[in-house]
Amino acid sequence: MEQYTQTLALLKANLKRDWFKITGWLVVLAGVFVAVAAKFDSIYGTPKQIAAIGSTLRSKAMVALVGNVPSGHLTTALIFASEMAVFWGLFIIIFNYTLAVGASRGQEESGLTEMILGGHPVGRLAPILAATLELLIANVGFVLITGFGTLIADMPGSDVNGTWLAAVAIAAVGWAFGMISLIFSQLVADSHSVAMYNYAFLGIAYLIRMVTDVSNPKYAWISPLGWLEKTQIYRHNNWFPVLLLIALGVVAFLIAIALNSRRDIDAGVIHVNPGNRRSHFLRGPATLLLWNQKSMTIFWIVGMAVLGASYGSVFNSIGKIFNTSPTIQKVLGQSGVQHIEKLQVLSFVGLLGIIFSLLAVIAGMMIVTHLVTEERRGYLQMVLTKPQSRGYLLATYVMFGLIVAAVVLMVALLSAMAAGNVVMKHPIAFNDYWQTFIANFPSVILFMSLTVAFIGIYPKIRSLVWAYLGVAFMITYFGNLMDLPKWSLQLSPFYWTRKVPIESINATPLMWMLGIAIVLITIGFIGYQNRDLES
């Protein structure tokens, strides 16, 4: 047990450092979850409303997006669990990723772990156990808030067992993925690579869940995200998948412990190739950035292509409800049915455009914010010894981030178009996807310009951009469900483009976004050229 000495002291230090981050995440995640539960009865409380949303959720497109809906009689609580389980599981996983990387690999990069282990009577495995306990405390907080909050909401069809199962299951999948993140933190030697491994694993798990849900739900057990659906909240209330998730987390923790004890501090199990002493990619910031980010860029492009194609492959089933309804076919005729099917697909393309834009923002922001990481590690001092200005250095990261974001967004839309047009009898024109790209890319630019402004003025609070991004997406996705006032919906850039490509593009809000983005980027460049570099 000597290897775990001072674990509680490290845990207190971690909580003192991360309390604001944990509180912010819990307020948003648990608060919105409970708010949606409180509003659900007024939105899907009548049999007619439940039947309408039930037929929508059972379409292949929505099954691919949020998972399967149980067969048989539906209630308000069942609809709520079906919509929220997988979707909220993704958010809680991202929350756990953030904490896990910061409490493990992030501390080693800053030199804090080496200082603690080298100068204090602290056990070798105490830091990783403290990180595990911090994740456990944060997820227990989520369980308590959402559990009691959903009980107070008292949705029709809900019960105490199912309510606590929903809270525990979502938290358990987040904790399990957080434990897997600790494994990746032992394998590679920098947080940037850990993040790439994390989201690659999450993407694979999500795609497996999506494909199995659409083709054969029996195989959803292959993916840990599919275990959330197997709980069958408010129908059978199966706790066995929760036990599996806890077991997965424990096994991942033991693997992380074994890997941690077999590597040096600030090193990874996977050794980094030292490379050549002379390279064409070491001639300036642009080529160096391109070389360092090539793996991450390829990962994003390939991942978004697969994700877009996966969604496009179910386009043919979106309008199936109209094809199988003789009454609708008789009333509307073949041309009318085709028109409604097209509108349904275009509506789904518009939703996908917002989701793809969110991911494109993440891809671009990860590149731009990496400038701050390299600044704090002292790498930029070597780069700035060359005769180039700070403005050029910042411009290199911003331009590369914008290009990657644009490519990622376009690749996702084009792959969705290619896969969708293969399976559809009446393909969607390229112009509809192009309008979706044009409508959503200004939102991407706006979020990235806000990041640039924080980097130039006060980089320590740049995480607020991530918070705003999450809030903006949730406002767009859940705003109508929570019956939010129109002014609050308009705070999200995605609100202004949500109806494209069904409706034509409104250029006015897009021009405002671009104008604000130019101002923010200018502020960022001026601030970056005049502030002190961190180290």
MIROGU-732332 format. One record per residue (C-alpha): x, y, z. Coordinates in steps of 0.1 Angstrom, whole numbers, plus 5000, padded with zeros to 4 digits. Layout:
MIROGU-732332
XYZ/...
This chain:
MIROGU-732332
500050005000/503050235001/502650304964/499350474972/500650695001/499151045002/496350964977/493851164997/496151464998/496451454960/492751414957/492051724977/494551914956/492951794924/489451894936/490752234947/492252284912/489252154892/486252254914/485252534890/485452304860/483552024877/480852264890/480452424855/480152094838/477651954863/475552264863/475252244825/474951864821/472751784851/470852114849/469752074813/468951704818/466651794847/465152094829/464251884798/462651624821/460551894838/459352014804/458751674788/455251624801/453951944786/455551854752/454951474750/452151424775/449151324754/448750994735/448651184702/451951354709/453651034720/452450854689/453851124667/457251144683/457350764687/457050704649/459750964643/462150814668/461650464653/462750584619/466150454609/467650804608/466750874644/467750524655/471150594640/471350934658/470050854693/469450474695/466550234695/463150304710/461550004729/458749834711/455249834724/453350094744/455250424749/455050664777/456451014783/459250874804/460150614778/460450874751/462651084774/464950794782/465150694745/466151044734/468551124762/470450814772/472950774744/473051144736/473751244772/476150964775/478351124749/478351454768/479351284801/482051084783/483551414770/483351554806/485251254819/487851274792/488551634801/489051554838/491051234831/493551394808/494051694830/494551484862/496951234846/498951334814/498351704819/499951704853/502951514840/503451754811/503452054836/506151884856/503851874887/503951494890/507651474888/507951744915/505551564938/506951214934/510551344936/510351584965/507551444987/506751115004/504051024978/503450674964/504150614928/500550514920/498950784942/498451034913/496550784891/494350664920/493651024929/492551094893/490250784895/488650904927/488151254913/486351104883/484250894907/483251194929/482351404898/480151124884/478451064918/477651434918/475951394884/474051094896/472651274927/471651594909/469951414879/468451144901/466751374926/465851634898/464251374876/462251234906/460951584912/459951624875/457751304880/457251234843/454251004834/455450644831/458550704853/459350504884/462050544911/464050234899/464150364863/464950714873/468050614894/469050364867/469050634841/471250854862/473650574873/473950424838/474850754821/477450834848/478750474846/479450494809/481250824814/483350684843/484250374823/485450574793/487350804817/489150494830/489950394794/491350744789/493750674818/495150374798/495850604768/497550844792/500050574799/500550474763/501550814748/503551094762/501451404755/497851514761/497351604725/497851234715/495851114744/492851324732/493251174697/493150824711/490250904733/488051044705/489050774681/487950514706/484650704712/484050744675/484550364669/482250284698/479550524685/479750394649/479450034661/476450134681/474950314652/475450034627/474249764650/471149954660/470150014624/471049664611/470649424640/470149554676/471149224690/474749304683/474649634701/476349454730/479649494710/479849864719/479850004755/477550274743/475050004732/475049884768/473150204777/470250104755/470249754770/469349894804/465849944789/465050234813/461450254824/460549934805/462549644822/465049854842/467949614836/470849694859/473149424844/474749664818/475549904846/477549624863/479349564830/480249924827/481549934863/483549614856/484949764824/486050074844/487749854870/489549644844/490649964826/491950104859/493949794867/495449804832/496350174837/497950084870/500049804854/501150034826/501950324849/504250114871/506250004840/507150344825/509150644834/507550974845/506751204816/507150924791/504750684774/504850314769/504850374731/508250534724/508350834701/510450804670/513251064673/513051134635/515751274613/518051554624/517451744591/514051774576/512151994551/509452024577/511752214602/512152524580/509452734596/506352744617/503952644589/505852334578/506552234614/502852274623/501852064593/504251794602/503151784639/499451784631/499451544601/498251244621/495451444639/494351594606/494151254588/492251114618/489651384616/489251364579/488850984578/486650984609/484251244595/484151064562/483150744579/480650924601/479051114572/478850794551/477250604581/474450864584/474050884546/473450514544/470150544562/468750824541/466550584522/464650474553/463750824566/460650854544/459650494548/456650584568/455150754537/456050464514/454250214537/451150424542/448550344515/446250634527/449050894524/450050764489/446450774478/445851134490/449151284480/450051084449/453450964440/454851304434/453551434467/455051144486/458451204469/458251574479/457551494515/460351234516/462751484502/461751744528/462351484555/465851404542/466751774538/465551834574/467851564586/470751694564/470252034582/470551864616/473651674604/475052004592/474852144627/476351824642/479151824616/479852194622/480152124660/482751864652/484552084627/484852364654/486352104677/488852004651/489952354643/489952474679/492252184689/494852304664/494552674674/494652604712/497652384707/499652704703/499052784740/500152434750/503352474731/503852814746/503552684781/505952404774/508552644762/508652514726/507852854711/511053004725/512952794701/510652884672/510753254679/514553264678/514053264640/513253594623/509453584622/506853784641/504353654666/501553764642/502853534616/503053244641/499453304652/498253344616/499853004608/497852824635/494653014627/494752954590/495652594593/492852544619/490252714596/491452504566/491152184586/487752284599/486452354564/487852034550/486351824579/482951984574/482951944536/484151584538/481451484562/478751644540/480151494508/480451144522/476851174535/475751284500/477751004483/476350734506/472850874506/472550904469/473650544465/470750414486/468050664476/465850634445/465651014442/469151154451/469551494468/471351754446/474851874455/473552224458/471652134490/474752014507/476752314494/474152544509/474452364542/478152414541/477952784533/475252844560/477152664588/480852754581/480453124594/479452974628/482652764627/484653084620/482853274648/483753014674/487352994663/487753374662/486453384698/489253134707/491753354690/490653654710/491053474743/494453344732/495553694725/494053854756/493853604784/494553244774/493753094808/490053144803/489953004767/487952714781/484952944781/484752894744/484252524748/481452594773/479752834750/480052584721/478352314742/475652554754/475052684719/474552324706/472252234734/470152544730/469752464693/469052094699/466952114731/465752474730/462252394716/461952094740/462452324770/460252594755/463052854758/462253214748/463253314713/465853564725/467753284742/467653064711/469153344691/472253334713/473353034694/474953094660/473452754649/469952904654/470153124624/470952844600/468952554614/466352554586/468952534557/468752354532/464952334534/464852724533/467152954514/470153114532/469553434550/472753634544/472153894570/473053694602/475953534583/477453874575/477053974612/478853654622/481753724598/481954084609/482153994646/484653724637/486953984620/486754204651/487553914674/490453794653/491854154652/491654184690/493353844693/496253934670/496854274687/496754114722/499053824712/501754054698/501754264730/501354014759/504053824776/504553464766/503753204793/506152934804/
